[in-house]
Amino acid sequence: MGSPNRAIYGDYQRLVAIRVRGHVFEVPEGIPLIRAFQFIQFELGRMTCDWSLFCFNDTIGCCTFEFRPPTAAEASWGRACCERVTEGLEVTTLPEGSVLFDEQGRPVP
């Protein structure tokens, strides 16, 4: 992997592991989850998404996803533009228009 674009992801201190649909990815700590999804797509090549569907700033609620914070027993729903990456975060449902790929490049159901 080359040097990630700090204009997109901002300054960050380290990468942390999160689980997305059962697959573990290391993404920048503290960034909004929608930016982590971009990192997974553009830096790791493991996701695709129609970014034109999203507002990125919590104005229309178009990036809803299901997740479980590392300290929570149950999953809840949130907006990927609002939730921030923390070590151990688990994403169970992606926003509409997003497709995750496994290590062989096959879409994850």
C-alpha positions in Angstrom: 0.0 0.0 0.0 1.3 3.5 -0.9 0.9 6.5 1.4 -2.8 7.1 2.2 -4.2 10.4 1.1 -4.3 12.5 4.3 -6.6 15.0 2.5 -9.3 12.3 2.6 -8.5 10.5 5.9 -7.0 13.4 7.9 -4.1 13.0 10.3 -4.1 9.9 12.3 -1.7 8.2 14.7 -2.2 4.5 13.9 -4.3 1.9 12.1 -6.7 -0.2 14.2 -8.5 -3.5 13.5 -12.3 -3.4 12.8 -14.5 -6.2 11.5 -16.7 -5.6 8.5 -19.2 -8.3 7.6 -16.9 -10.9 9.2 -13.6 -9.6 7.6 -10.9 -7.8 9.5 -9.4 -4.6 8.2 -6.9 -2.2 9.6 -8.1 1.4 9.1 -7.1 4.8 10.6 -8.2 5.2 14.2 -10.7 8.0 15.0 -11.9 8.8 11.4 -15.6 8.7 10.6 -16.6 5.3 9.5 -17.7 6.5 6.0 -14.0 7.5 5.5 -12.9 4.1 6.8 -15.2 2.6 4.1 -13.3 4.8 1.5 -10.0 3.6 2.9 -11.2 -0.1 2.5 -12.1 0.7 -1.1 -9.4 3.0 -2.3 -6.4 1.9 -0.2 -7.1 -1.8 0.2 -9.2 -2.5 -2.9 -11.8 -4.6 -0.9 -15.0 -2.6 -1.3 -17.0 -0.6 -3.8 -19.6 2.0 -3.2 -21.6 4.6 -5.1 -20.3 7.6 -3.1 -22.8 9.9 -4.9 -25.5 8.4 -2.7 -23.9 9.9 0.5 -23.9 13.4 1.9 -20.9 12.9 4.3 -22.2 15.4 6.8 -25.3 14.0 8.5 -27.8 16.0 6.6 -30.0 13.4 5.0 -29.4 10.1 6.8 -28.3 8.2 3.7 -25.4 6.2 5.2 -27.2 4.2 7.8 -25.5 1.0 8.9 -25.6 -1.6 11.7 -22.7 -1.9 14.0 -21.6 -3.1 17.4 -19.1 -1.0 19.4 -16.4 -3.1 21.2 -17.9 -2.5 24.6 -21.6 -3.2 23.6 -23.3 -6.5 23.9 -25.8 -5.8 21.0 -25.7 -4.2 17.6 -27.4 -0.8 17.0 -28.0 1.4 14.0 -26.1 4.6 13.2 -24.8 6.8 10.4 -21.4 6.1 9.0 -20.7 9.9 8.7 -21.2 10.2 12.5 -19.7 7.1 14.0 -15.9 7.1 14.5 -13.5 4.2 14.1 -12.4 2.5 17.4 -10.4 -0.6 17.8 -12.7 -3.7 17.7 -15.7 -2.0 16.1 -17.9 -4.5 14.2 -19.9 -3.5 11.2 -22.7 -6.0 10.5 -24.7 -4.2 7.8 -23.2 -1.8 5.2 -25.0 1.3 3.9 -27.1 0.9 0.8 -25.0 0.7 -2.4 -21.9 -0.7 -0.7 -20.3 -4.0 -1.6 -17.5 -5.7 0.3 -15.2 -8.2 -1.4 -13.5 -11.2 0.2 -9.8 -12.0 -0.3 -10.5 -13.6 -3.7 -12.4 -10.6 -5.0 -15.9 -12.2 -4.6 -18.7 -10.1 -3.2 -19.5 -10.9 0.4 -23.2 -11.7 0.7 
